């Protein structure tokens, strides 16, 4: 089955006039903050006007928008393709016209099912598109033509231990590197590649990989890569991959999914997971390090990390919208929310 991607008038108008959205949770430190002209306060009766639709395959990848183009990953299966295939698509942002497609064979073999297609969102940077498929196919493509600049196969080259629901770490560009959770063996949970050539620069950690994308922050006078694996929340030195600090956190079903979130003013780092709650770490301002600020079970976000607005953290749980003070976890929840308690067994 195929599904249409629909671009709405209000969203498209704002993006054409404002900044691009070239990666997963774009914004400073991947915080998903929109700093461009405000969206309409109210939608017209019947909803926004549809500008265009383009039918694509299945998948969970989000679109990236850069320089008037939309980039997306999807999956096609027989009879829509001769064999199981993943694709990187490029569409005209104004018309939805297909500009190019880069396709490659990819048989999905997940333990947990949900074999619908790619998870990670492509990253567009300096005329190149970096895309990670659900079974570890990593491509660097020319943004204009779709030509392959370089490619790596994380499954075969790193013996990647594919997470139960597939590879989902959207590529992060940091200085001259592309870095992501590669899920590899031999100290290769995280791997940094030269963004121009695909050459490996360093590898780090022997954890079981999570699904969360990395973020890069400035704290204690150091640039730090924050990675949330299925075993721990870690800070790495982007120059070498050396571990600055590590906070172990066991998760049921390895659901390290939403990326970490950083509050620059309070120097707080957050992670949140289904049935695990939200953890806040107070980072040291003098050297790379941390202490636990608070750990609150009542706000447990599965896929989407809460959003910081001022000094409040807003997130969704199964039954409600919830809010937390970033500093001390004080909270409100609408009446429809269930009361918090111990996680179900």
KAUR-V116576 format. One record per residue. N is the residue number from 1. RES is the residue in one small letter. D_LAST is the distance of its C-alpha to the last C-alpha in Angstrom with 1 decimal. Layout:
BEGIN
n = {N & N}
res = {RES & RES}
d_last = {D_LAST & D_LAST}
END
This chain:
BEGIN
n = {1 & 2 & 3 & 4 & 5 & 6 & 7 & 8 & 9 & 10 & 11 & 12 & 13 & 14 & 15 & 16 & 17 & 18 & 19 & 20 & 21 & 22 & 23 & 24 & 25 & 26 & 27 & 28 & 29 & 30 & 31 & 32 & 33 & 34 & 35 & 36 & 37 & 38 & 39 & 40 & 41 & 42 & 43 & 44 & 45 & 46 & 47 & 48 & 49 & 50 & 51 & 52 & 53 & 54 & 55 & 56 & 57 & 58 & 59 & 60 & 61 & 62 & 63 & 64 & 65 & 66 & 67 & 68 & 69 & 70 & 71 & 72 & 73 & 74 & 75 & 76 & 77 & 78 & 79 & 80 & 81 & 82 & 83 & 84 & 85 & 86 & 87 & 88 & 89 & 90 & 91 & 92 & 93 & 94 & 95 & 96 & 97 & 98 & 99 & 100 & 101 & 102 & 103 & 104 & 105 & 106 & 107 & 108 & 109 & 110 & 111 & 112 & 113 & 114 & 115 & 116 & 117 & 118 & 119 & 120 & 121 & 122 & 123 & 124 & 125 & 126 & 127 & 128 & 129 & 130 & 131 & 132 & 133 & 134 & 135 & 136 & 137 & 138 & 139 & 140 & 141 & 142 & 143 & 144 & 145 & 146 & 147 & 148 & 149 & 150 & 151 & 152 & 153 & 154 & 155 & 156 & 157 & 158 & 159 & 160 & 161 & 162 & 163 & 164 & 165 & 166 & 167 & 168 & 169 & 170 & 171 & 172 & 173 & 174 & 175 & 176 & 177 & 178 & 179 & 180 & 181 & 182 & 183 & 184 & 185 & 186 & 187 & 188 & 189 & 190 & 191 & 192 & 193 & 194 & 195 & 196 & 197 & 198 & 199 & 200 & 201 & 202 & 203 & 204 & 205 & 206 & 207 & 208 & 209 & 210 & 211 & 212 & 213 & 214 & 215 & 216 & 217 & 218 & 219 & 220 & 221 & 222 & 223 & 224 & 225 & 226 & 227 & 228 & 229 & 230 & 231 & 232 & 233 & 234 & 235 & 236 & 237 & 238 & 239 & 240 & 241 & 242 & 243 & 244 & 245 & 246 & 247 & 248 & 249 & 250 & 251 & 252 & 253 & 254 & 255 & 256 & 257 & 258 & 259 & 260 & 261 & 262 & 263 & 264 & 265 & 266 & 267 & 268 & 269 & 270 & 271 & 272 & 273 & 274 & 275 & 276 & 277 & 278 & 279 & 280 & 281 & 282 & 283 & 284 & 285 & 286 & 287 & 288 & 289 & 290 & 291 & 292 & 293 & 294 & 295 & 296 & 297 & 298 & 299 & 300 & 301 & 302 & 303 & 304 & 305 & 306 & 307 & 308 & 309 & 310 & 311 & 312 & 313 & 314 & 315 & 316 & 317 & 318 & 319 & 320 & 321 & 322 & 323 & 324 & 325 & 326 & 327 & 328 & 329 & 330 & 331 & 332 & 333 & 334 & 335 & 336 & 337 & 338 & 339 & 340 & 341 & 342 & 343 & 344 & 345}
res = {x & x & x & x & x & x & x & x & x & x & x & x & x & x & x & x & x & x & x & x & x & x & x & x & x & x & x & x & x & x & x & x & x & x & x & x & x & x & x & x & x & x & x & x & x & x & x & x & x & x & x & x & x & x & x & x & x & x & x & x & x & x & x & x & x & x & x & x & x & x & x & x & x & x & x & x & x & x & x & x & x & x & x & x & x & x & x & x & x & x & x & x & x & x & x & x & x & x & x & x & x & x & x & x & x & x & x & x & x & x & x & x & x & x & x & x & x & x & x & x & x & x & x & x & x & x & x & x & x & x & x & x & x & x & x & x & x & x & x & x & x & x & x & x & x & x & x & x & x & x & x & x & x & x & x & x & x & x & x & x & x & x & x & x & x & x & x & x & x & x & x & x & x & x & x & x & x & x & x & x & x & x & x & x & x & x & x & x & x & x & x & x & x & x & x & x & x & x & x & x & x & x & x & x & x & x & x & x & x & x & x & x & x & x & x & x & x & x & x & x & x & x & x & x & x & x & x & x & x & x & x & x & x & x & x & x & x & x & x & x & x & x & x & x & x & x & x & x & x & x & x & x & x & x & x & x & x & x & x & x & x & x & x & x & x & x & x & x & x & x & x & x & x & x & x & x & x & x & x & x & x & x & x & x & x & x & x & x & x & x & x & x & x & x & x & x & x & x & x & x & x & x & x & x & x & x & x & x & x & x & x & x & x & x & x & x & x & x & x & x & x & x & x & x & x & x & x & x & x & x & x & x & x & x & x & x & x & x & x & x & x & x & x & x & x}
d_last = {35.7 & 37.0 & 36.1 & 38.6 & 38.2 & 39.8 & 41.3 & 41.9 & 45.2 & 43.9 & 41.7 & 44.4 & 47.1 & 45.3 & 44.6 & 48.1 & 49.4 & 46.9 & 45.3 & 43.8 & 40.0 & 40.3 & 36.8 & 33.1 & 32.5 & 36.1 & 37.4 & 37.8 & 35.0 & 33.3 & 32.4 & 33.1 & 35.7 & 38.5 & 41.8 & 44.1 & 45.7 & 43.3 & 42.1 & 43.6 & 42.3 & 42.3 & 42.3 & 45.2 & 45.0 & 43.6 & 41.9 & 43.5 & 46.0 & 44.9 & 47.0 & 46.1 & 43.6 & 43.2 & 41.4 & 39.2 & 36.7 & 32.9 & 30.7 & 28.7 & 31.4 & 32.7 & 36.5 & 38.6 & 41.9 & 44.9 & 48.7 & 48.7 & 46.4 & 42.8 & 40.9 & 37.9 & 36.2 & 35.5 & 35.3 & 37.7 & 37.4 & 40.1 & 42.2 & 42.1 & 42.7 & 44.2 & 41.0 & 37.6 & 38.6 & 37.2 & 39.6 & 40.4 & 42.3 & 44.7 & 45.8 & 48.4 & 46.6 & 49.5 & 49.9 & 46.9 & 49.4 & 48.1 & 49.8 & 48.4 & 45.6 & 44.6 & 42.9 & 41.6 & 40.2 & 36.4 & 34.4 & 30.7 & 28.5 & 24.8 & 22.0 & 19.7 & 22.5 & 23.5 & 26.9 & 28.6 & 30.5 & 30.9 & 28.4 & 30.5 & 33.2 & 36.7 & 38.4 & 42.1 & 44.2 & 48.0 & 48.8 & 46.1 & 42.8 & 40.0 & 37.4 & 34.5 & 33.4 & 30.1 & 31.3 & 32.9 & 36.4 & 37.7 & 40.9 & 43.4 & 45.5 & 48.6 & 47.6 & 50.9 & 51.3 & 48.0 & 49.9 & 47.7 & 48.5 & 46.1 & 43.0 & 40.5 & 38.1 & 35.1 & 33.8 & 37.1 & 38.4 & 35.3 & 33.4 & 30.6 & 27.1 & 26.3 & 22.7 & 20.8 & 21.9 & 25.3 & 27.3 & 27.0 & 28.7 & 31.7 & 34.7 & 35.8 & 39.5 & 40.3 & 44.0 & 45.2 & 41.8 & 39.2 & 35.9 & 32.5 & 29.4 & 31.1 & 28.3 & 31.1 & 31.4 & 33.9 & 32.9 & 32.8 & 29.4 & 31.6 & 35.2 & 38.1 & 40.9 & 44.4 & 44.1 & 47.7 & 47.8 & 44.2 & 45.1 & 42.2 & 42.7 & 39.8 & 36.4 & 33.6 & 30.2 & 28.6 & 25.0 & 22.9 & 24.0 & 22.0 & 23.2 & 24.5 & 28.2 & 30.1 & 32.0 & 35.1 & 35.8 & 38.5 & 37.6 & 39.6 & 42.5 & 40.6 & 39.5 & 35.9 & 33.7 & 30.1 & 27.7 & 23.9 & 22.8 & 19.4 & 20.0 & 21.8 & 23.9 & 27.5 & 31.1 & 33.8 & 37.6 & 38.7 & 42.0 & 40.7 & 36.9 & 36.7 & 33.6 & 34.3 & 30.9 & 27.3 & 24.1 & 21.2 & 17.8 & 15.2 & 13.2 & 10.5 & 12.8 & 15.7 & 15.9 & 18.9 & 20.6 & 22.6 & 25.4 & 25.8 & 27.9 & 30.7 & 32.5 & 35.9 & 37.3 & 34.6 & 33.9 & 30.2 & 27.8 & 24.6 & 21.6 & 18.7 & 15.8 & 13.2 & 10.0 & 11.9 & 14.7 & 18.4 & 20.2 & 23.9 & 26.3 & 29.7 & 32.1 & 35.1 & 38.4 & 40.6 & 39.0 & 36.0 & 33.1 & 30.4 & 28.4 & 25.1 & 26.2 & 22.9 & 19.2 & 17.8 & 14.3 & 15.7 & 17.6 & 15.5 & 17.9 & 17.1 & 20.7 & 23.2 & 23.4 & 24.6 & 28.4 & 30.5 & 33.3 & 35.3 & 33.0 & 30.2 & 27.2 & 26.4 & 23.4 & 21.5 & 17.9 & 16.7 & 18.6 & 21.2 & 23.6 & 22.9 & 25.2 & 25.1 & 28.1 & 28.4 & 29.8 & 27.4 & 24.4 & 25.9 & 24.8 & 25.4 & 23.6 & 25.3 & 24.9 & 22.9 & 19.9 & 16.9 & 16.6 & 14.4 & 11.7 & 8.8 & 6.4 & 3.8 & 0.0}
END
